Amino acid sequence: MPIWIRPDQLLSYTLSAAQLHSLGADAKAVSLLKLAVDLKPLPSSQMEQIPLERMRVVQTISTLSRDSSFRRTVLSSYNNTCAVTAAQLQLVDAAHILPVGAKGSSDRIENGVCLAPTYHRAYDLGIIYIDDRYVVRANEAKLDRLRALNLNGGEAKFMASLGRLSLPRIKADWPSVEMIRQANAFRGIAL
């Protein structure tokens, strides 16, 4: 049976080739792998019918495929440009507004924003947040804790870039206000 590899999955394939090829004789695992690569839901009833080792491979491929698709969609929508700093230089990430582990999170475009890595990390740590008018603001409570620990070096320069997000041209690609509100509640940011 021939094997096709998505270009964005080449590294994952090379790291998992032996395990993937061992699945060739298992039609159930192969059909689940096809669903995973096609970004379709994995039926739990079918997942329970394959051995644990194969289940892990299918889940890993599913996660990598979703991550890659989300990244590609968000970066394209924002023209590979940070929504805060307007930097490109291939130095941008596709950030989930509501984190992946949070209830209600998704890999849909309205749960994504393009951020430079430092701003992505600051967002994930709750140092900055997005309000429901698409303005990036400093989380003063978090900054007060960092100031108390004397860990606020460069704060003024970092915060100088904050302001209204640069949004995609297509309004349907804009972040969901509901996702923003859920993300702020998840991070304990009181507005």
GROMACS elastic network, one bead per residue, 0.5 to 0.9 nm:
[ bonds ]
;  ai    aj funct       b0    kb
    1    24     6  0.75673   500
    3    21     6  0.88889   500
    5     8     6  0.82673   500
    5     9     6  0.65046   500
    5    10     6  0.63599   500
    5    13     6  0.73631   500
    6     9     6  0.52225   500
    6    10     6  0.65889   500
    6    37     6  0.85013   500
    7    10     6  0.54176   500
    7    11     6  0.86675   500
    8    11     6  0.76658   500
    8    12     6  0.85094   500
    8    65     6  0.84995   500
    8    68     6  0.70796   500
    9    12     6  0.52169   500
    9    13     6  0.60843   500
    9    14     6  0.87296   500
    9    61     6  0.86441   500
    9    64     6  0.76263   500
    9    65     6  0.75848   500
    9    68     6  0.83434   500
   10    13     6  0.50325   500
   10    14     6  0.62488   500
   10    15     6  0.86918   500
   11    14     6  0.51879   500
   11    15     6  0.62724   500
   11    16     6  0.86316   500
   12    15     6  0.51808   500
   12    16     6  0.61173   500
   12    17     6  0.82011   500
   12    61     6  0.80455   500
   12    64     6  0.81188   500
   13    16     6  0.50953   500
   13    17     6  0.53185   500
   13    20     6  0.78883   500
   13    61     6  0.89896   500
   14    17     6  0.52083   500
   14    18     6  0.84446   500
   15    18     6  0.81272   500
   16    19     6  0.54879   500
   16    20     6  0.60656   500
   16    21     6  0.86304   500
   16    57     6  0.80659   500
   17    20     6  0.50668   500
   17    21     6  0.60104   500
   17    22     6  0.85034   500
   18    21     6  0.53125   500
   18    22     6  0.62606   500
   18    23     6  0.89477   500
   19    22     6  0.51633   500
   19    23     6  0.67033   500
   19    53     6  0.86846   500
   19    54     6  0.79088   500
   19    57     6  0.74385   500
   20    23     6  0.53148   500
   20    24     6  0.72139   500
   20    30     6  0.89795   500
   20    54     6  0.84460   500
   20    57     6  0.74268   500
   21    24     6  0.54283   500
   21    25     6  0.85620   500
   22    25     6  0.71157   500
   22    26     6  0.83151   500
   23    26     6  0.53366   500
   23    27     6  0.79757   500
   23    29     6  0.64025   500
   23    30     6  0.66548   500
   23    54     6  0.72173   500
   24    27     6  0.71698   500
   24    29     6  0.80862   500
   24    30     6  0.66686   500
   25    29     6  0.86663   500
   25    30     6  0.82462   500
   26    29     6  0.54616   500
   26    30     6  0.62963   500
   26    31     6  0.87753   500
   26    50     6  0.85348   500
   27    30     6  0.50531   500
   27    31     6  0.61212   500
   27    32     6  0.86024   500
   28    31     6  0.52409   500
   28    32     6  0.62753   500
   28    33     6  0.86645   500
   28    46     6  0.73581   500
   28    47     6  0.85087   500
   28    49     6  0.79058   500
   28    50     6  0.70805   500
   29    32     6  0.50692   500
   29    33     6  0.61218   500
   29    34     6  0.86685   500
   29    46     6  0.86629   500
   29    47     6  0.81234   500
   29    49     6  0.89348   500
   29    50     6  0.66142   500
   29    51     6  0.89901   500
   29    54     6  0.68243   500
   29    55     6  0.77412   500
   29    58     6  0.73257   500
   30    34     6  0.62833   500
   30    35     6  0.87621   500
   30    58     6  0.87467   500
   31    34     6  0.51074   500
   31    35     6  0.64293   500
   31    36     6  0.87444   500
   32    35     6  0.50441   500
   32    36     6  0.61787   500
   32    37     6  0.87204   500
   32    42     6  0.65948   500
   32    43     6  0.83453   500
   32    46     6  0.77932   500
   32    47     6  0.76481   500
   32    58     6  0.67046   500
   33    37     6  0.61986   500
   33    38     6  0.85014   500
   33    42     6  0.89105   500
   33    57     6  0.84821   500
   33    58     6  0.55690   500
   33    59     6  0.86149   500
   33    61     6  0.72081   500
   33    62     6  0.75621   500
   34    37     6  0.52460   500
   34    38     6  0.61026   500
   34    39     6  0.86190   500
   34    40     6  0.85957   500
   35    38     6  0.50522   500
   35    39     6  0.61989   500
   35    40     6  0.50370   500
   35    41     6  0.68479   500
   35    42     6  0.66469   500
   35    62     6  0.80836   500
   36    39     6  0.51237   500
   36    40     6  0.58416   500
   36    41     6  0.71571   500
   36    42     6  0.68305   500
   36    58     6  0.68969   500
   36    59     6  0.77171   500
   36    60     6  0.89999   500
   36    61     6  0.63496   500
   36    63     6  0.80058   500
   36    65     6  0.69721   500
   36    66     6  0.82721   500
   37    40     6  0.76056   500
   37    61     6  0.69325   500
   37    62     6  0.62552   500
   37    64     6  0.87222   500
   37    65     6  0.57812   500
   37    66     6  0.82231   500
   38    62     6  0.86841   500
   38    65     6  0.79806   500
   39    42     6  0.89278   500
   39    62     6  0.69447   500
   39    65     6  0.66476   500
   39    66     6  0.62082   500
   39    69     6  0.82920   500
   40    62     6  0.85751   500
   41    44     6  0.89860   500
   41    62     6  0.88305   500
   42    45     6  0.87002   500
   42    46     6  0.76283   500
   42    47     6  0.70592   500
   42    58     6  0.88829   500
   42    59     6  0.85686   500
   42    62     6  0.83733   500
   43    46     6  0.54480   500
   43    47     6  0.63081   500
   43    48     6  0.88139   500
   44    48     6  0.60835   500
   44    49     6  0.87442   500
   45    48     6  0.54349   500
   45    49     6  0.68777   500
   46    49     6  0.52446   500
   46    50     6  0.72109   500
   47    50     6  0.58014   500
   47    51     6  0.85134   500
   47    52     6  0.89012   500
   47    55     6  0.63139   500
   47    58     6  0.86052   500
   48    51     6  0.77156   500
   48    52     6  0.83060   500
   48    55     6  0.79473   500
   49    55     6  0.89474   500
   50    53     6  0.83390   500
   50    54     6  0.64092   500
   50    55     6  0.62505   500
   51    54     6  0.54112   500
   51    55     6  0.61603   500
   51    56     6  0.88343   500
   52    56     6  0.62747   500
   52    57     6  0.88220   500
   53    56     6  0.52737   500
   53    57     6  0.66086   500
   53    58     6  0.89356   500
   54    57     6  0.51060   500
   54    58     6  0.62790   500
   54    59     6  0.86100   500
   55    58     6  0.51625   500
   55    59     6  0.61220   500
   55    60     6  0.85763   500
   56    59     6  0.50938   500
   56    60     6  0.60619   500
   56    61     6  0.86072   500
   57    60     6  0.51223   500
   57    61     6  0.62010   500
   57    62     6  0.85375   500
   58    61     6  0.52206   500
   58    62     6  0.60853   500
   58    63     6  0.86430   500
   59    62     6  0.50125   500
   59    63     6  0.61448   500
   59    64     6  0.86213   500
   60    63     6  0.51612   500
   60    64     6  0.61569   500
   60    65     6  0.85289   500
   61    64     6  0.51449   500
   61    65     6  0.60146   500
   61    66     6  0.85583   500
   62    65     6  0.52016   500
   62    66     6  0.61903   500
   62    67     6  0.85812   500
   63    66     6  0.52216   500
   63    67     6  0.60703   500
   63    68     6  0.85487   500
   64    67     6  0.51103   500
   64    68     6  0.60823   500
   64    69     6  0.85700   500
   65    68     6  0.51914   500
   65    69     6  0.61471   500
   65    70     6  0.85749   500
   66    69     6  0.51370   500
   66    70     6  0.60170   500
   66    71     6  0.84623   500
   66   107     6  0.70810   500
   67    70     6  0.51983   500
   67    71     6  0.60657   500
   67    72     6  0.85738   500
   67   107     6  0.76813   500
   68    71     6  0.51642   500
   68    72     6  0.61274   500
   68    73     6  0.86001   500
   69    72     6  0.51920   500
   69    73     6  0.61235   500
   69    74     6  0.86084   500
   69   107     6  0.83324   500
   70    73     6  0.52451   500
   70    74     6  0.61079   500
   70    75     6  0.84751   500
   70    94     6  0.73257   500
   70   107     6  0.56418   500
   70   108     6  0.69465   500
   70   109     6  0.71742   500
   70   112     6  0.80034   500
   71    74     6  0.53630   500
   71    75     6  0.59902   500
   71    76     6  0.83672   500
   71    93     6  0.73464   500
   71    94     6  0.50569   500
   71    95     6  0.81270   500
   71   107     6  0.89549   500
   71   112     6  0.86562   500
   71   114     6  0.88759   500
   72    75     6  0.53968   500
   72    76     6  0.60258   500
   72    77     6  0.85439   500
   72    94     6  0.80231   500
   73    76     6  0.52703   500
   73    77     6  0.61324   500
   73    78     6  0.87581   500
   73    94     6  0.85605   500
   73   108     6  0.86781   500
   73   109     6  0.68004   500
   73   112     6  0.89834   500
   74    77     6  0.51057   500
   74    78     6  0.62893   500
   74    79     6  0.85030   500
   74    80     6  0.81884   500
   74    93     6  0.86559   500
   74    94     6  0.57466   500
   74    95     6  0.83044   500
   74   108     6  0.87893   500
   74   109     6  0.60361   500
   74   110     6  0.89125   500
   74   112     6  0.61089   500
   74   113     6  0.64856   500
   74   114     6  0.64036   500
   74   173     6  0.83746   500
   75    78     6  0.52687   500
   75    79     6  0.59677   500
   75    81     6  0.72951   500
   75    82     6  0.88732   500
   75    92     6  0.77760   500
   75    93     6  0.73796   500
   75    94     6  0.61560   500
   75   113     6  0.81581   500
   75   114     6  0.60900   500
   76    80     6  0.58994   500
   76    81     6  0.88568   500
   77    80     6  0.76034   500
   77   109     6  0.83000   500
   77   114     6  0.85948   500
   77   167     6  0.87930   500
   77   168     6  0.57377   500
   77   169     6  0.78282   500
   77   170     6  0.78550   500
   77   173     6  0.67962   500
   77   174     6  0.89101   500
   78    81     6  0.56193   500
   78    82     6  0.74379   500
   78    83     6  0.72668   500
   78   113     6  0.77323   500
   78   114     6  0.62839   500
   78   166     6  0.82181   500
   78   167     6  0.69533   500
   78   168     6  0.51884   500
   78   169     6  0.80836   500
   78   173     6  0.88149   500
   79    82     6  0.86834   500
   79    88     6  0.84985   500
   79   114     6  0.89101   500
   79   168     6  0.78175   500
   80    87     6  0.84553   500
   80    88     6  0.59031   500
   80    89     6  0.84489   500
   80    90     6  0.71054   500
   80    91     6  0.85017   500
   80    92     6  0.66815   500
   80    93     6  0.85536   500
   80   114     6  0.72736   500
   81    84     6  0.86445   500
   81    85     6  0.80479   500
   81    86     6  0.53694   500
   81    87     6  0.55311   500
   81    89     6  0.83533   500
   81    90     6  0.83529   500
   81    91     6  0.84571   500
   81    92     6  0.66751   500
   81   114     6  0.65969   500
   81   115     6  0.75091   500
   81   116     6  0.81691   500
   81   166     6  0.87743   500
   82    85     6  0.54893   500
   82    87     6  0.53334   500
   82    88     6  0.64896   500
   82    91     6  0.82780   500
   82    92     6  0.59828   500
   82    93     6  0.79841   500
   82   113     6  0.82330   500
   82   114     6  0.51319   500
   82   116     6  0.54016   500
   82   119     6  0.88666   500
   82   165     6  0.88444   500
   82   166     6  0.79096   500
   83    86     6  0.58694   500
   83    87     6  0.82779   500
   83   113     6  0.70292   500
   83   114     6  0.56642   500
   83   115     6  0.58549   500
   83   116     6  0.82023   500
   83   164     6  0.84878   500
   83   165     6  0.51168   500
   83   167     6  0.65630   500
   83   168     6  0.87482   500
   84    87     6  0.82053   500
   84   114     6  0.83752   500
   84   115     6  0.66869   500
   84   116     6  0.78567   500
   84   119     6  0.78364   500
   84   136     6  0.75991   500
   84   161     6  0.66674   500
   84   162     6  0.63953   500
   84   163     6  0.71602   500
   84   164     6  0.74377   500
   84   165     6  0.55173   500
   84   166     6  0.65762   500
   85    88     6  0.88289   500
   85   115     6  0.80403   500
   85   116     6  0.74822   500
   85   119     6  0.88378   500
   85   161     6  0.61462   500
   85   162     6  0.79348   500
   85   165     6  0.87864   500
   85   166     6  0.86442   500
   86   115     6  0.89125   500
   86   116     6  0.87627   500
   86   166     6  0.75992   500
   87    90     6  0.84735   500
   87    91     6  0.73721   500
   87    92     6  0.77058   500
   87   115     6  0.87914   500
   87   116     6  0.71995   500
   88    91     6  0.58798   500
   88    92     6  0.65505   500
   88   116     6  0.82245   500
   89    92     6  0.77804   500
   90    93     6  0.87497   500
   91   115     6  0.85189   500
   91   116     6  0.58863   500
   91   117     6  0.69572   500
   92   114     6  0.63612   500
   92   115     6  0.53776   500
   92   117     6  0.60767   500
   92   120     6  0.86570   500
   93   113     6  0.82427   500
   93   114     6  0.56244   500
   93   115     6  0.53141   500
   93   116     6  0.59742   500
   93   117     6  0.60816   500
   93   120     6  0.71334   500
   94   112     6  0.63614   500
   94   113     6  0.58801   500
   94   115     6  0.64985   500
   94   116     6  0.88252   500
   94   120     6  0.83774   500
   95    98     6  0.88814   500
   95    99     6  0.83729   500
   95   111     6  0.82508   500
   95   112     6  0.54923   500
   95   113     6  0.53066   500
   95   114     6  0.59848   500
   95   115     6  0.65119   500
   95   120     6  0.63167   500
   95   123     6  0.87448   500
   95   124     6  0.85096   500
   96    99     6  0.53994   500
   96   100     6  0.68251   500
   96   105     6  0.80948   500
   96   106     6  0.81429   500
   96   107     6  0.76246   500
   96   111     6  0.56066   500
   96   113     6  0.66060   500
   96   114     6  0.88813   500
   96   124     6  0.87388   500
   97   100     6  0.87320   500
   97   105     6  0.82777   500
   97   110     6  0.84134   500
   97   111     6  0.51458   500
   97   112     6  0.54874   500
   97   113     6  0.67114   500
   97   123     6  0.86008   500
   97   124     6  0.85513   500
   97   130     6  0.87476   500
   97   175     6  0.78388   500
   97   176     6  0.88445   500
   97   179     6  0.66013   500
   97   180     6  0.63079   500
   97   182     6  0.88204   500
   97   183     6  0.61828   500
   98   101     6  0.83559   500
   98   102     6  0.65734   500
   98   103     6  0.85875   500
   98   104     6  0.78496   500
   98   105     6  0.54588   500
   98   106     6  0.78681   500
   98   111     6  0.64202   500
   98   112     6  0.82698   500
   98   179     6  0.59810   500
   98   180     6  0.69194   500
   98   181     6  0.88260   500
   98   182     6  0.66762   500
   98   184     6  0.82227   500
   98   186     6  0.77841   500
   99   102     6  0.54647   500
   99   103     6  0.86608   500
   99   105     6  0.62274   500
   99   106     6  0.84430   500
   99   111     6  0.87947   500
   99   124     6  0.78305   500
   99   183     6  0.72220   500
   99   186     6  0.86179   500
  100   103     6  0.81124   500
  100   104     6  0.86259   500
  100   105     6  0.54826   500
  100   106     6  0.67979   500
  100   107     6  0.80312   500
  101   104     6  0.87874   500
  101   105     6  0.70801   500
  102   105     6  0.56148   500
  102   183     6  0.84136   500
  102   186     6  0.74582   500
  103   106     6  0.89459   500
  104   179     6  0.84433   500
  104   182     6  0.85335   500
  105   108     6  0.86824   500
  105   111     6  0.73063   500
  105   179     6  0.79306   500
  105   183     6  0.89987   500
  106   109     6  0.85654   500
  106   110     6  0.87389   500
  106   111     6  0.64592   500
  106   112     6  0.89659   500
  107   110     6  0.83921   500
  107   111     6  0.65980   500
  107   112     6  0.75808   500
  108   111     6  0.55855   500
  108   112     6  0.70561   500
  109   112     6  0.51969   500
  109   113     6  0.79911   500
  109   172     6  0.85414   500
  109   173     6  0.58358   500
  109   174     6  0.76636   500
  109   175     6  0.73096   500
  109   176     6  0.88374   500
  110   113     6  0.80502   500
  110   172     6  0.76009   500
  110   173     6  0.57343   500
  110   174     6  0.57756   500
  110   176     6  0.50176   500
  110   177     6  0.87454   500
  110   179     6  0.76930   500
  111   174     6  0.86288   500
  111   175     6  0.58103   500
  111   176     6  0.64367   500
  111   179     6  0.62562   500
  111   180     6  0.81069   500
  112   173     6  0.86435   500
  112   174     6  0.83325   500
  112   175     6  0.63413   500
  112   176     6  0.87446   500
  113   167     6  0.85964   500
  113   174     6  0.82688   500
  113   175     6  0.68965   500
  114   120     6  0.82605   500
  115   118     6  0.79872   500
  115   119     6  0.59543   500
  115   120     6  0.53439   500
  116   119     6  0.54158   500
  116   120     6  0.60152   500
  116   121     6  0.86877   500
  117   121     6  0.61028   500
  117   122     6  0.85135   500
  118   121     6  0.51835   500
  118   122     6  0.61586   500
  118   123     6  0.85433   500
  119   123     6  0.59377   500
  119   124     6  0.84774   500
  119   128     6  0.79658   500
  119   158     6  0.88298   500
  120   123     6  0.50766   500
  120   124     6  0.61622   500
  120   125     6  0.85890   500
  121   124     6  0.50356   500
  121   125     6  0.60691   500
  121   126     6  0.85146   500
  121   127     6  0.86139   500
  122   125     6  0.51067   500
  122   126     6  0.61311   500
  122   127     6  0.50721   500
  122   128     6  0.58735   500
  122   129     6  0.85086   500
  123   126     6  0.50874   500
  123   127     6  0.59468   500
  123   128     6  0.50415   500
  123   129     6  0.58747   500
  123   130     6  0.84481   500
  124   127     6  0.77723   500
  124   128     6  0.82536   500
  124   129     6  0.87019   500
  124   187     6  0.85200   500
  125   128     6  0.78122   500
  125   142     6  0.88765   500
  125   187     6  0.82353   500
  126   129     6  0.63023   500
  126   138     6  0.86831   500
  126   139     6  0.67733   500
  126   142     6  0.70093   500
  126   184     6  0.84237   500
  126   187     6  0.62981   500
  126   188     6  0.84234   500
  126   189     6  0.77474   500
  127   137     6  0.87080   500
  127   138     6  0.61672   500
  127   139     6  0.52344   500
  127   140     6  0.78636   500
  127   141     6  0.85282   500
  127   142     6  0.57094   500
  127   143     6  0.65443   500
  128   136     6  0.66399   500
  128   137     6  0.55281   500
  128   139     6  0.52190   500
  128   140     6  0.86571   500
  128   142     6  0.85946   500
  128   159     6  0.88191   500
  128   162     6  0.87266   500
  129   135     6  0.82333   500
  129   136     6  0.55705   500
  129   137     6  0.54867   500
  129   138     6  0.65336   500
  129   139     6  0.66222   500
  129   180     6  0.86224   500
  129   183     6  0.86833   500
  129   184     6  0.70251   500
  129   189     6  0.80075   500
  130   133     6  0.79086   500
  130   134     6  0.58100   500
  130   135     6  0.54919   500
  130   137     6  0.62152   500
  130   138     6  0.89333   500
  130   164     6  0.87993   500
  130   165     6  0.83782   500
  130   180     6  0.66310   500
  130   181     6  0.86725   500
  130   183     6  0.88951   500
  130   184     6  0.78160   500
  131   134     6  0.54471   500
  131   135     6  0.54180   500
  131   136     6  0.64706   500
  131   137     6  0.72530   500
  131   177     6  0.82643   500
  131   180     6  0.68835   500
  131   181     6  0.75636   500
  131   184     6  0.81483   500
  131   191     6  0.82366   500
  132   135     6  0.73497   500
  132   176     6  0.87581   500
  132   177     6  0.54469   500
  132   178     6  0.81668   500
  132   180     6  0.65062   500
  132   181     6  0.68924   500
  133   136     6  0.89795   500
  133   164     6  0.79706   500
  133   177     6  0.79793   500
  134   163     6  0.84640   500
  134   164     6  0.56990   500
  134   165     6  0.56209   500
  134   166     6  0.86086   500
  134   167     6  0.84679   500
  134   175     6  0.82369   500
  134   177     6  0.82412   500
  134   180     6  0.87598   500
  135   162     6  0.77467   500
  135   163     6  0.53042   500
  135   165     6  0.58338   500
  136   162     6  0.55150   500
  136   163     6  0.52165   500
  136   164     6  0.59803   500
  136   165     6  0.66118   500
  137   140     6  0.88644   500
  137   159     6  0.82948   500
  137   162     6  0.63037   500
  137   163     6  0.68798   500
  137   164     6  0.88293   500
  138   141     6  0.88236   500
  138   142     6  0.84270   500
  138   143     6  0.76138   500
  138   159     6  0.70929   500
  138   162     6  0.78621   500
  139   142     6  0.55073   500
  139   143     6  0.62395   500
  139   144     6  0.86987   500
  139   189     6  0.73434   500
  140   144     6  0.59217   500
  140   145     6  0.86276   500
  141   144     6  0.51785   500
  141   145     6  0.65812   500
  141   146     6  0.88979   500
  141   189     6  0.84365   500
  142   145     6  0.52479   500
  142   146     6  0.64085   500
  142   147     6  0.87068   500
  143   147     6  0.60141   500
  143   148     6  0.85259   500
  143   151     6  0.89055   500
  143   152     6  0.73090   500
  143   155     6  0.87027   500
  144   147     6  0.50107   500
  144   148     6  0.61557   500
  144   149     6  0.87237   500
  144   152     6  0.88905   500
  145   148     6  0.51137   500
  145   149     6  0.64765   500
  145   150     6  0.86897   500
  145   151     6  0.85975   500
  146   149     6  0.51398   500
  146   150     6  0.61264   500
  146   152     6  0.56305   500
  147   151     6  0.57567   500
  147   152     6  0.52968   500
  147   153     6  0.86376   500
  148   151     6  0.76122   500
  148   152     6  0.86530   500
  149   152     6  0.79910   500
  150   153     6  0.75423   500
  152   155     6  0.54198   500
  152   156     6  0.88222   500
  153   156     6  0.82352   500
  154   157     6  0.54793   500
  154   158     6  0.61031   500
  154   159     6  0.85820   500
  155   158     6  0.51441   500
  155   159     6  0.59909   500
  155   160     6  0.85084   500
  156   159     6  0.51960   500
  156   160     6  0.60745   500
  157   160     6  0.52372   500
  157   161     6  0.75725   500
  158   161     6  0.63230   500
  158   162     6  0.79406   500
  159   162     6  0.54753   500
  159   163     6  0.89637   500
  160   163     6  0.83379   500
  162   165     6  0.83211   500
  164   167     6  0.87572   500
  167   170     6  0.83702   500
  167   171     6  0.81078   500
  167   173     6  0.82723   500
  167   174     6  0.61950   500
  167   175     6  0.82869   500
  168   171     6  0.67032   500
  168   172     6  0.86408   500
  168   173     6  0.62583   500
  168   174     6  0.61519   500
  169   172     6  0.88414   500
  169   173     6  0.79177   500
  169   174     6  0.84078   500
  170   173     6  0.55854   500
  170   174     6  0.72014   500
  171   174     6  0.52700   500
  171   175     6  0.88508   500
  172   175     6  0.83634   500
  173   176     6  0.85505   500
  174   177     6  0.88143   500
  175   178     6  0.85986   500
  175   179     6  0.72912   500
  175   180     6  0.73323   500
  176   179     6  0.50993   500
  176   180     6  0.63296   500
  176   181     6  0.87201   500
  177   181     6  0.62055   500
  177   182     6  0.86097   500
  178   181     6  0.50902   500
  178   182     6  0.61504   500
  178   183     6  0.85048   500
  179   182     6  0.50448   500
  179   183     6  0.59687   500
  179   184     6  0.85582   500
  180   183     6  0.50438   500
  180   184     6  0.61899   500
  180   185     6  0.86514   500
  181   184     6  0.51797   500
  181   185     6  0.62438   500
  181   186     6  0.85460   500
  182   185     6  0.51044   500
  182   186     6  0.59964   500
  182   187     6  0.86189   500
  183   187     6  0.62016   500
  183   188     6  0.85629   500
  183   189     6  0.86030   500
  184   187     6  0.51672   500
  184   188     6  0.61237   500
  184   189     6  0.50512   500
  184   190     6  0.73650   500
  184   191     6  0.83324   500
  185   189     6  0.58120   500
  185   190     6  0.71542   500
  186   189     6  0.77095   500
  187   190     6  0.89903   500
